[in-house]
């Protein structure tokens, strides 16, 4: 039987990791599989100072953006 906060039980039940039985909440087969999977460490970025991909120079441009106004009279 599991003793978890209501919010946690709701989230686990949503993903079918636990199930409510007459005896209380119990872990499902899918939940047991999820517990066996080892979390992978987050990928490490090689260069945290990577320039922005939005502008070709990698620097921010402050000020007004150029607008195409050729359609105005």
Secondary structure, DSSP 4 states (H G I P E B T S, - for coil): -----HHHHHHHHHTTSEEEETTEEEE-HHHHHHHHSPPPPPPPPS-TTPPPSSSTTSS---SPPP---TT--
